[in-house]
Structure formats: C-alpha cells, structure tokens
C-alpha cells in the first residue's frame, strides 16, 4: 500500500509540473501578444499624429480660401443688388417719361410670349 500513495504523489507532481510549464508558456505567449498589440497601438498613434500634423495646415489653407471666397461672393451680391436697383430706377424713369411707348412695348412682349408658349 505504501507504493500506491507514492505513485499518486509522483503523478500529482508531474501533473503540477506540466500545468506550471503550460501556464508559463501561456504567460509567455500572452505577454508576446500584449507586446505586439502595444507596438501596433504605438504605430497607429504615430500615424494618426503624422496625419494630423499634415492635415492641420491644409485645413487652415482651406479655411482661408473659403473665407476669401465668401467675402468675394458678398461683394458680388452687393454689386448685383446695386445694379438691379439702378435698372429698376432707370425703367421707372423711362415709364414715367414715355407711358404710351411703355404700354406698347409691354403689349408686344406679351404677344410674343403668348405665341412662343402657345401649343398647336
């Protein structure tokens, strides 16, 4: 009977040693995977930082360009608005000075538009 307990103790020990070496192997591969993930994360951070450094000046140039274009468009809109007011005032002055001619022109324009839009 004494041999049996020593065999089971020996088996238990070898099982423990094998479990310990498996755990050590798993720990090594887990730490290797962790190191790989850390390197990938670091590379990703560096790439993002490089892109941000390049994108910043490009965005500033775009902002400057859009601001310049916006100012130009506002200037053109103001210019067109003043031109429109001048044309309206000129048309009013012509109608006041030549009321019958203005009516004849309006009637003629109406007939031309009616002929163009008339369907046969």
Residue pairs with C-beta under 8 A, 6 or more apart in sequence:
94 102
95 102
